[in-house]
Amino acid sequence: MQAIVYHAPGDIRVEEVPKPECKPGELLVRVDACAVCGTDLKSKLSGNPRIKAPLVMGHEFTAIVETVTSDAPDETGEGETGGTGKAGDFQPGDRVVMATTLSCGKCFYCQRGWRNICENIAPMGFSYPGGMAEYVAIPALALRGGHVIKVPHGVEAKYAALAEPVSCAVNSVRMCEVQPGDTVLVMGAGPMGLLNALVARAAGAKTVLLSEPNPLRRKQAEQFDLEKILDPETDDVTKIVRDATDGRGADIVIVAAPAAAPQEQALSLVRKRGTVNLFASLTPDKRMITIDSRLLHYGEIRLLGSSDSTPEHVREAVAIIAAKKIPVEKIVSHCLPLGDIERAFELMMSGEALRVVLLCE
């Protein structure tokens, strides 16, 4: 089968690789769409030590179940380990997506339902072969942990592939406890910033503001139903936010820009007892920021981060997409054949693309 294989930084190849075997307790699925995310691009440009190279890339995929095997015992030989799924729950022809950061189900964090921060995470495309291929063997671990989610009939593959990134925004918005009537400021108008803004709106936010220095990104954001799109280099963001909130500041500020400046500014843009979420990660060499601790202390501000998603978040994301609560058709800006991965990277680096989806036909 054809696949996109990561070998090393700058060395990503379109290759013919063996079609995976379907072992006991696994599913063999035929991929028809896989989105390309910023993590994939960063892996190409600077590498990723977590990837067990050489390995098939891709974690934002959807597929049709082709082969279902008998359920396998766990490593103790005693059957299921208390997970929420098994291979027998699926039938050939089912469309599925995944919560692709596989969790062990047993560690301190998994036992508390925080599977996205599992001590033993093993992501698809990093620890297991990913979805930039014609076929994927979904591990038994993923099935036992409920990481495989069915997609309703009628959802197009190119939109179903967005379930994973939408689920990350679901996690973010849930952690921020967005309430009906809230004013939410999202800093950064890349795909994940836009998804945070759209999911916040779907959760009931009355006013959604977006701040983005890149003029191309601001232009792209105009197609979405947002109250204001701000240029932090020319607009007085603080004044605009306070004017929109009777001087208080935003109820929620989500920083989806991987830069120190907006993370540092966010505390001055949120109201007292408001929430700031550092959604985007900084690079390892530029990870430190400086914040005004007095704002945090005297304003009783909640400062948090959110990372990845759980199967529960993916199920909610699938429901949001299926119900057309967010315009995913506007997020998918380009569809390309599977082998055009380099073109996908070019579109992303130019800023022309929001989400590129690779199609297997």
The 8 nearest C-alpha neighbors of each residue, nearest first, counted from 0:
[[1, 15, 16, 18, 133, 17, 2, 132],
 [0, 2, 15, 14, 132, 133, 16, 13],
 [1, 3, 132, 14, 131, 13, 4, 15],
 [4, 2, 13, 131, 55, 12, 56, 14],
 [5, 3, 55, 12, 54, 11, 56, 2],
 [4, 6, 11, 54, 53, 7, 52, 55],
 [5, 7, 53, 52, 10, 11, 4, 54],
 [8, 6, 10, 5, 9, 46, 11, 52],
 [9, 7, 46, 43, 45, 10, 44, 42],
 [8, 10, 43, 44, 7, 11, 45, 46],
 [11, 9, 7, 8, 6, 12, 5, 43],
 [12, 10, 5, 4, 6, 9, 43, 3],
 [13, 11, 4, 3, 14, 10, 5, 6],
 [12, 14, 3, 2, 338, 4, 1, 11],
 [15, 13, 2, 1, 12, 16, 3, 4],
 [14, 16, 1, 0, 2, 17, 13, 3],
 [15, 17, 0, 14, 1, 18, 2, 19],
 [18, 16, 0, 19, 15, 1, 20, 2],
 [17, 19, 0, 16, 134, 20, 135, 133],
 [20, 18, 136, 17, 21, 135, 134, 27],
 [19, 21, 22, 18, 136, 27, 17, 135],
 [20, 22, 27, 25, 136, 26, 19, 23],
 [21, 23, 25, 20, 24, 68, 26, 136],
 [24, 22, 71, 68, 25, 69, 70, 21],
 [23, 25, 70, 71, 139, 69, 86, 68],
 [26, 24, 139, 138, 137, 23, 22, 21],
 [25, 27, 67, 137, 136, 66, 28, 21],
 [28, 26, 136, 66, 21, 65, 135, 64],
 [27, 29, 64, 65, 63, 135, 134, 62],
 [30, 28, 134, 63, 62, 133, 65, 64],
 [31, 29, 62, 133, 134, 32, 61, 28],
 [30, 32, 359, 358, 62, 29, 61, 360],
 [33, 31, 358, 357, 61, 157, 60, 156],
 [32, 34, 60, 357, 59, 356, 160, 131],
 [33, 35, 356, 59, 355, 357, 160, 60],
 [36, 34, 355, 356, 39, 33, 354, 57],
 [37, 35, 38, 39, 34, 40, 354, 59],
 [36, 38, 40, 39, 41, 35, 347, 42],
 [37, 39, 41, 40, 36, 42, 35, 43],
 [40, 38, 42, 37, 36, 41, 35, 43],
 [39, 41, 37, 43, 42, 38, 44, 344],
 [40, 42, 38, 44, 43, 39, 45, 37],
 [43, 41, 46, 39, 47, 40, 45, 44],
 [42, 44, 9, 40, 8, 41, 46, 45],
 [45, 43, 41, 42, 9, 8, 46, 40],
 [44, 46, 8, 42, 41, 43, 47, 9],
 [47, 45, 42, 8, 43, 44, 7, 41],
 [46, 48, 42, 49, 50, 45, 8, 41],
 [49, 47, 50, 46, 51, 42, 52, 125],
 [48, 50, 47, 125, 51, 126, 52, 46],
 [51, 49, 125, 48, 52, 47, 126, 124],
 [52, 50, 126, 125, 54, 53, 49, 48],
 [53, 51, 54, 6, 50, 5, 7, 125],
 [52, 54, 6, 5, 51, 4, 55, 7],
 [53, 55, 52, 4, 5, 128, 56, 51],
 [54, 56, 4, 128, 129, 3, 124, 5],
 [57, 55, 124, 129, 131, 4, 3, 54],
 [58, 56, 130, 129, 131, 124, 59, 33],
 [57, 59, 129, 130, 123, 60, 124, 99],
 [60, 58, 34, 33, 160, 163, 57, 161],
 [61, 59, 33, 160, 130, 32, 58, 34],
 [60, 62, 96, 160, 32, 95, 30, 159],
 [63, 61, 30, 29, 95, 31, 94, 28],
 [62, 64, 94, 29, 28, 93, 92, 65],
 [65, 63, 28, 91, 92, 93, 66, 27],
 [64, 66, 91, 28, 27, 63, 29, 92],
 [67, 65, 27, 26, 64, 91, 68, 28],
 [68, 66, 26, 86, 90, 27, 25, 69],
 [69, 67, 23, 24, 25, 70, 66, 86],
 [70, 68, 24, 23, 71, 86, 87, 67],
 [69, 71, 24, 86, 23, 68, 85, 87],
 [70, 72, 24, 23, 69, 73, 78, 139],
 [73, 71, 78, 76, 77, 79, 74, 70],
 [72, 74, 78, 76, 75, 79, 77, 71],
 [73, 75, 76, 72, 77, 78, 71, 80],
 [76, 74, 77, 73, 72, 78, 80, 79],
 [77, 75, 72, 73, 74, 78, 71, 79],
 [78, 76, 75, 72, 73, 79, 74, 80],
 [77, 79, 72, 73, 76, 80, 71, 75],
 [80, 78, 81, 73, 72, 82, 77, 143],
 [81, 79, 82, 78, 73, 143, 77, 104],
 [80, 82, 79, 83, 143, 144, 104, 84],
 [83, 81, 144, 143, 80, 84, 145, 79],
 [82, 84, 145, 144, 143, 81, 85, 142],
 [85, 83, 145, 143, 142, 82, 144, 88],
 [86, 84, 142, 143, 87, 88, 70, 24],
 [85, 87, 88, 24, 70, 89, 25, 67],
 [86, 88, 89, 85, 70, 69, 67, 90],
 [87, 89, 86, 85, 84, 90, 142, 67],
 [90, 88, 87, 86, 93, 91, 67, 64],
 [89, 91, 93, 92, 64, 67, 88, 87],
 [92, 90, 64, 65, 93, 66, 67, 89],
 [91, 93, 64, 63, 90, 94, 65, 89],
 [94, 92, 64, 63, 91, 90, 95, 89],
 [95, 93, 63, 150, 62, 149, 64, 92],
 [94, 96, 149, 148, 150, 62, 61, 93],
 [97, 95, 61, 148, 147, 60, 149, 62],
 [98, 96, 147, 99, 146, 148, 95, 163],
 [97, 99, 146, 310, 100, 313, 309, 163],
 [98, 100, 97, 123, 122, 101, 58, 146],
 [101, 99, 122, 98, 121, 120, 123, 102],
 [102, 100, 121, 122, 120, 99, 141, 103],
 [101, 103, 120, 117, 104, 114, 119, 100],
 [102, 104, 105, 119, 106, 120, 101, 117],
 [103, 105, 109, 102, 106, 144, 110, 114],
 [106, 104, 103, 109, 110, 107, 108, 102],
 [105, 107, 109, 108, 110, 104, 118, 117],
 [108, 106, 110, 109, 111, 105, 118, 117],
 [109, 107, 113, 111, 110, 117, 106, 114],
 [110, 108, 114, 104, 112, 113, 111, 106],
 [109, 111, 108, 107, 112, 105, 106, 104],
 [110, 112, 108, 109, 113, 107, 114, 106],
 [113, 111, 109, 110, 114, 108, 309, 115],
 [114, 112, 108, 109, 115, 111, 116, 117],
 [113, 115, 109, 117, 116, 112, 102, 309],
 [114, 116, 308, 309, 113, 117, 307, 100],
 [117, 115, 114, 113, 118, 108, 120, 306],
 [118, 116, 114, 120, 119, 108, 102, 115],
 [117, 119, 120, 106, 116, 108, 107, 103],
 [120, 118, 117, 103, 102, 121, 106, 101],
 [121, 119, 102, 117, 101, 118, 100, 122],
 [120, 122, 101, 126, 100, 119, 102, 123],
 [123, 121, 100, 125, 101, 126, 99, 124],
 [122, 124, 127, 129, 99, 125, 58, 128],
 [123, 125, 129, 56, 128, 57, 127, 58],
 [126, 124, 50, 122, 123, 127, 51, 49],
 [125, 127, 121, 122, 51, 123, 124, 50],
 [126, 128, 123, 124, 125, 129, 122, 121],
 [129, 127, 55, 124, 54, 123, 56, 126],
 [130, 128, 124, 57, 56, 123, 55, 58],
 [129, 131, 57, 132, 60, 58, 33, 135],
 [132, 130, 57, 3, 56, 2, 129, 33],
 [133, 131, 2, 130, 134, 1, 3, 30],
 [132, 134, 30, 29, 0, 1, 359, 2],
 [135, 133, 29, 30, 132, 28, 18, 136],
 [136, 134, 28, 27, 137, 130, 19, 29],
 [135, 137, 27, 26, 21, 19, 138, 28],
 [136, 138, 26, 25, 135, 27, 139, 141],
 [139, 137, 25, 140, 141, 136, 142, 26],
 [138, 140, 25, 24, 142, 141, 143, 137],
 [141, 139, 143, 138, 142, 144, 101, 103],
 [142, 140, 146, 144, 139, 138, 143, 101],
 [141, 143, 85, 139, 84, 145, 144, 140],
 [144, 142, 82, 84, 140, 85, 141, 145],
 [143, 145, 82, 141, 142, 146, 83, 140],
 [144, 146, 83, 84, 142, 147, 143, 141],
 [145, 147, 98, 141, 310, 97, 144, 142],
 [148, 146, 97, 145, 96, 142, 95, 98],
 [149, 147, 96, 95, 97, 146, 314, 150],
 [148, 150, 95, 94, 96, 151, 93, 147],
 [149, 151, 94, 95, 148, 152, 317, 96],
 [152, 150, 153, 154, 149, 321, 94, 317],
 [151, 153, 154, 150, 94, 155, 93, 321],
 [152, 154, 155, 151, 321, 150, 156, 159],
 [155, 153, 152, 321, 159, 151, 156, 158],
 [156, 154, 158, 157, 159, 153, 152, 160],
 [155, 157, 159, 158, 32, 160, 61, 154],
 [158, 156, 160, 155, 32, 159, 356, 161],
 [159, 157, 160, 156, 155, 161, 327, 154],
 [158, 160, 156, 161, 162, 157, 155, 61],
 [161, 159, 60, 61, 158, 157, 162, 59],
 [162, 160, 159, 163, 158, 164, 165, 59],
 [161, 163, 165, 316, 160, 159, 317, 164],
 [162, 164, 166, 165, 161, 59, 313, 98],
 [165, 163, 167, 166, 161, 162, 168, 191],
 [164, 166, 162, 168, 167, 163, 316, 161],
 [165, 167, 169, 313, 316, 312, 163, 164],
 [168, 166, 308, 170, 307, 164, 169, 165],
 [167, 169, 171, 195, 165, 166, 170, 172],
 [170, 168, 166, 172, 167, 171, 173, 312],
 [171, 169, 167, 173, 168, 172, 308, 174],
 [170, 172, 168, 174, 169, 173, 305, 175],
 [173, 171, 175, 169, 174, 170, 199, 177],
 [174, 172, 176, 170, 175, 171, 169, 177],
 [173, 175, 171, 176, 172, 170, 305, 177],
 [174, 176, 172, 173, 177, 274, 171, 251],
 [177, 175, 173, 174, 178, 172, 274, 251],
 [176, 178, 175, 172, 181, 202, 173, 199],
 [177, 179, 181, 203, 180, 176, 204, 202],
 [180, 178, 203, 204, 181, 205, 202, 177],
 [179, 181, 205, 204, 178, 203, 182, 206],
 [182, 180, 204, 205, 178, 179, 250, 183],
 [181, 183, 206, 249, 250, 207, 205, 204],
 [184, 182, 251, 207, 249, 252, 250, 181],
 [183, 185, 208, 252, 209, 207, 251, 253],
 [184, 186, 253, 209, 252, 254, 208, 187],
 [187, 185, 210, 254, 255, 209, 256, 253],
 [186, 188, 256, 255, 211, 192, 210, 189],
 [189, 187, 192, 193, 211, 216, 190, 186],
 [188, 190, 192, 191, 187, 193, 216, 353],
 [191, 189, 193, 353, 192, 194, 188, 354],
 [192, 190, 194, 193, 189, 195, 255, 164],
 [191, 193, 188, 255, 195, 189, 187, 194],
 [192, 194, 196, 190, 191, 195, 188, 197],
 [193, 195, 191, 197, 196, 192, 198, 168],
 [196, 194, 168, 192, 198, 193, 197, 199],
 [195, 197, 193, 199, 194, 198, 200, 192],
 [198, 196, 194, 200, 199, 195, 325, 193],
 [197, 199, 201, 195, 200, 196, 194, 202],
 [200, 198, 202, 196, 197, 201, 204, 195],
 [199, 201, 204, 197, 203, 202, 198, 196],
 [200, 202, 198, 199, 203, 197, 324, 325],
 [203, 201, 199, 200, 204, 198, 177, 179],
 [204, 202, 179, 200, 201, 178, 205, 180],
 [203, 205, 181, 200, 180, 179, 199, 206],
 [204, 206, 180, 181, 182, 203, 179, 207],
 [205, 207, 182, 204, 226, 183, 208, 181],
 [208, 206, 183, 225, 226, 184, 182, 196],
 [209, 207, 184, 227, 226, 228, 185, 183],
 [208, 210, 228, 185, 184, 186, 229, 227],
 [209, 211, 229, 186, 187, 228, 230, 231],
 [210, 212, 187, 230, 188, 213, 229, 217],
 [213, 211, 230, 231, 232, 214, 210, 217],
 [212, 214, 216, 215, 211, 217, 230, 188],
 [215, 213, 217, 216, 218, 212, 211, 230],
 [216, 214, 218, 217, 213, 219, 350, 351],
 [215, 217, 219, 213, 218, 214, 188, 220],
 [218, 216, 214, 220, 215, 219, 211, 213],
 [217, 219, 215, 216, 221, 220, 214, 222],
 [220, 218, 216, 217, 221, 215, 222, 353],
 [221, 219, 217, 218, 222, 223, 216, 188],
 [222, 220, 218, 223, 219, 217, 228, 224],
 [221, 223, 220, 219, 224, 329, 218, 225],
 [224, 222, 221, 220, 225, 326, 329, 197],
 [223, 225, 226, 222, 221, 197, 207, 220],
 [226, 224, 207, 227, 223, 208, 228, 206],
 [225, 227, 207, 208, 206, 224, 228, 209],
 [228, 226, 208, 225, 229, 209, 207, 210],
 [229, 227, 209, 210, 208, 217, 230, 226],
 [228, 230, 210, 209, 231, 211, 227, 234],
 [229, 231, 212, 234, 232, 211, 233, 210],
 [232, 230, 234, 233, 212, 229, 236, 210],
 [231, 233, 230, 234, 212, 235, 211, 229],
 [232, 234, 231, 230, 235, 229, 236, 212],
 [235, 233, 231, 230, 236, 232, 229, 239],
 [234, 236, 238, 237, 239, 233, 231, 232],
 [235, 237, 239, 238, 234, 240, 231, 229],
 [236, 238, 240, 235, 239, 268, 241, 267],
 [239, 237, 241, 235, 240, 236, 242, 246],
 [238, 240, 242, 236, 241, 237, 243, 235],
 [241, 239, 243, 237, 242, 238, 248, 236],
 [240, 242, 246, 248, 244, 238, 243, 239],
 [243, 241, 239, 240, 244, 245, 246, 238],
 [242, 244, 240, 241, 245, 239, 246, 248],
 [243, 245, 241, 246, 242, 247, 248, 240],
 [246, 244, 242, 247, 241, 243, 248, 240],
 [245, 247, 241, 244, 242, 248, 243, 240],
 [248, 246, 270, 244, 245, 241, 249, 271],
 [249, 247, 270, 269, 241, 268, 244, 240],
 [248, 250, 269, 182, 251, 270, 183, 268],
 [249, 251, 273, 182, 270, 269, 181, 183],
 [250, 252, 183, 274, 249, 273, 275, 184],
 [253, 251, 184, 275, 185, 183, 269, 276],
 [254, 252, 276, 185, 275, 255, 186, 277],
 [253, 255, 186, 277, 278, 256, 185, 276],
 [254, 256, 279, 187, 192, 278, 186, 253],
 [255, 257, 187, 258, 254, 279, 186, 261],
 [258, 256, 279, 281, 280, 255, 259, 282],
 [259, 257, 256, 260, 281, 261, 262, 279],
 [258, 260, 262, 261, 288, 263, 257, 281],
 [259, 261, 263, 262, 258, 264, 288, 265],
 [262, 260, 264, 263, 259, 265, 258, 254],
 [263, 261, 259, 265, 260, 264, 254, 277],
 [262, 264, 260, 261, 290, 265, 259, 289],
 [265, 263, 261, 262, 266, 267, 260, 268],
 [264, 266, 268, 267, 262, 263, 261, 252],
 [267, 265, 268, 264, 269, 294, 263, 275],
 [266, 268, 265, 264, 269, 294, 237, 248],
 [269, 267, 265, 248, 266, 237, 249, 270],
 [268, 270, 249, 248, 266, 273, 267, 250],
 [271, 269, 248, 273, 247, 249, 250, 272],
 [270, 272, 298, 273, 300, 299, 269, 247],
 [273, 271, 300, 299, 298, 270, 301, 274],
 [272, 274, 250, 270, 271, 300, 269, 251],
 [273, 275, 301, 251, 300, 302, 175, 252],
 [276, 274, 252, 302, 253, 251, 301, 303],
 [275, 277, 253, 303, 304, 278, 302, 254],
 [278, 276, 304, 254, 279, 303, 253, 275],
 [277, 279, 255, 305, 254, 276, 304, 253],
 [280, 278, 255, 257, 256, 277, 254, 281],
 [279, 281, 257, 278, 282, 277, 286, 258],
 [280, 282, 286, 257, 258, 285, 283, 279],
 [281, 283, 285, 284, 286, 280, 257, 258],
 [284, 282, 286, 285, 281, 287, 280, 257],
 [283, 285, 282, 286, 281, 287, 280, 288],
 [286, 284, 282, 283, 287, 281, 259, 288],
 [285, 287, 281, 283, 282, 284, 288, 259],
 [288, 286, 285, 289, 259, 281, 284, 283],
 [287, 289, 259, 263, 290, 286, 262, 260],
 [290, 288, 263, 291, 287, 259, 262, 292],
 [289, 291, 263, 292, 288, 266, 264, 262],
 [292, 290, 293, 294, 295, 289, 266, 263],
 [291, 293, 295, 294, 290, 296, 297, 289],
 [294, 292, 296, 295, 291, 297, 298, 290],
 [295, 293, 292, 298, 296, 297, 291, 266],
 [294, 296, 292, 300, 293, 298, 299, 297],
 [297, 295, 293, 299, 294, 298, 292, 300],
 [296, 298, 299, 294, 293, 295, 300, 271],
 [297, 299, 271, 300, 294, 295, 296, 272],
 [300, 298, 272, 296, 297, 295, 271, 301],
 [299, 301, 272, 295, 298, 273, 274, 271],
 [300, 302, 274, 275, 273, 303, 299, 272],
 [303, 301, 275, 274, 276, 300, 304, 277],
 [304, 302, 276, 277, 275, 301, 305, 274],
 [303, 305, 277, 276, 278, 306, 302, 171],
 [306, 304, 278, 171, 303, 170, 276, 277],
 [305, 307, 308, 304, 278, 167, 115, 171],
 [306, 308, 167, 115, 305, 309, 170, 100],
 [309, 307, 167, 115, 312, 166, 170, 306],
 [308, 310, 312, 115, 311, 114, 98, 313],
 [311, 309, 313, 98, 146, 312, 314, 145],
 [310, 312, 314, 309, 313, 315, 308, 98],
 [311, 313, 166, 315, 309, 310, 314, 308],
 [314, 312, 166, 316, 310, 315, 311, 98],
 [313, 315, 317, 311, 316, 312, 310, 318],
 [314, 316, 318, 312, 313, 317, 319, 311],
 [317, 315, 313, 166, 319, 318, 314, 162],
 [318, 316, 314, 320, 315, 319, 162, 321],
 [317, 319, 315, 321, 316, 320, 322, 314],
 [320, 318, 316, 322, 324, 317, 321, 323],
 [319, 321, 323, 317, 322, 318, 316, 324],
 [320, 322, 318, 323, 319, 317, 154, 151],
 [321, 323, 319, 320, 324, 318, 325, 317],
 [324, 322, 320, 325, 321, 319, 326, 327],
 [323, 325, 319, 322, 201, 320, 326, 321],
 [324, 326, 323, 327, 197, 320, 319, 201],
 [327, 325, 328, 329, 323, 324, 330, 223],
 [328, 326, 330, 329, 325, 158, 331, 320],
 [327, 329, 326, 331, 330, 158, 332, 157],
 [328, 330, 327, 331, 326, 332, 222, 223],
 [329, 331, 327, 328, 332, 353, 354, 190],
 [332, 330, 354, 328, 329, 333, 355, 327],
 [331, 333, 353, 354, 330, 352, 355, 329],
 [334, 332, 355, 331, 356, 335, 354, 352],
 [333, 335, 356, 355, 357, 358, 336, 332],
 [336, 334, 357, 358, 339, 356, 337, 333],
 [337, 335, 358, 357, 338, 339, 359, 334],
 [336, 338, 357, 358, 339, 359, 335, 340],
 [337, 339, 336, 340, 13, 3, 2, 1],
 [340, 338, 342, 341, 337, 336, 335, 343],
 [339, 341, 343, 342, 338, 344, 337, 357],
 [342, 340, 344, 343, 339, 345, 338, 346],
 [343, 341, 345, 339, 340, 344, 346, 335],
 [342, 344, 340, 346, 341, 345, 355, 347],
 [343, 345, 341, 347, 342, 346, 348, 40],
 [346, 344, 342, 348, 347, 343, 349, 341],
 [347, 345, 343, 349, 352, 351, 344, 348],
 [346, 348, 344, 350, 352, 345, 349, 343],
 [349, 347, 345, 350, 346, 344, 351, 40],
 [350, 348, 346, 351, 347, 345, 352, 344],
 [351, 349, 347, 348, 352, 346, 215, 216],
 [350, 352, 349, 346, 347, 353, 215, 348],
 [353, 351, 347, 346, 350, 332, 354, 355],
 [352, 354, 190, 332, 330, 331, 355, 189],
 [355, 353, 331, 332, 352, 330, 356, 190],
 [356, 354, 333, 35, 34, 334, 331, 343],
 [355, 357, 34, 334, 33, 35, 333, 335],
 [356, 358, 337, 335, 33, 336, 32, 334],
 [359, 357, 32, 336, 337, 31, 335, 360],
 [358, 360, 31, 337, 32, 133, 336, 30],
 [359, 358, 31, 336, 337, 133, 32, 30]]
